[in-house]
Amino acid sequence: MIDDYLEPLSGERRQRMEELVALVRDLYPQAEESLRYRMPTFDHPQGGWVAIANQKQYVSLYTCSAEHLEAFREQHPTIKTGKGCINFRDRDDIPATAVKAVITSAMEMKKPG
């Protein structure tokens, strides 16, 4: 399903998307994969999730809350972030270690109650 989303992409954009997908799959092979929100989405059994999308000018990593991005923002102030997402422009490096920390924080968020 997610691989079908990636298939029409080409060149560096596809490589960047595959890199982000691989980071999530390596960290959470048990995550449920879907195309919820019409983008590759990974749900953790405890209730957290991340999603990845190909946008016009960048690839994005979406999290379930802005709190997951606080340390990333401090470490990488030149990489654009939104309320609960990171937008990797084509010229930005993807800092794997910092991104893994964001993914882990978002995926292991506990369900309320």
Long-range contacts (C-beta under 8 A, 24 or more apart in sequence): 1-33, 1-34, 1-35, 2-33, 2-35, 2-40, 5-35, 5-39, 5-40, 6-40, 9-54, 12-90, 13-54, 13-59, 13-90, 16-59, 16-88, 16-90, 16-94, 17-52, 17-54, 17-59, 19-94, 19-96, 20-52, 20-59, 20-61, 20-94, 20-99, 21-52, 23-96, 23-99, 23-100, 23-103, 24-50, 24-52, 24-103, 24-107, 27-100, 27-103, 27-104, 27-107, 28-103, 28-107, 31-107, 37-62, 42-107, 44-107, 44-108, 44-109, 46-107, 46-108, 46-109, 46-110, 46-111, 47-109, 47-110, 47-111, 48-106, 48-107, 48-108, 48-109, 48-110, 49-106, 49-107, 50-102, 50-103, 50-106, 50-107, 55-87, 57-89, 57-90, 58-87, 58-88, 58-89, 58-90, 58-92, 59-87, 59-88, 60-85, 60-86, 60-87, 60-88, 61-85, 61-86, 61-88, 61-99, 61-102, 61-103, 63-102, 63-105, 63-106, 64-106, 64-109, 65-106, 65-109, 67-105, 68-102, 68-105, 68-106, 68-109, 69-102, 71-98, 71-101, 71-102, 72-98, 72-99, 72-101, 72-102
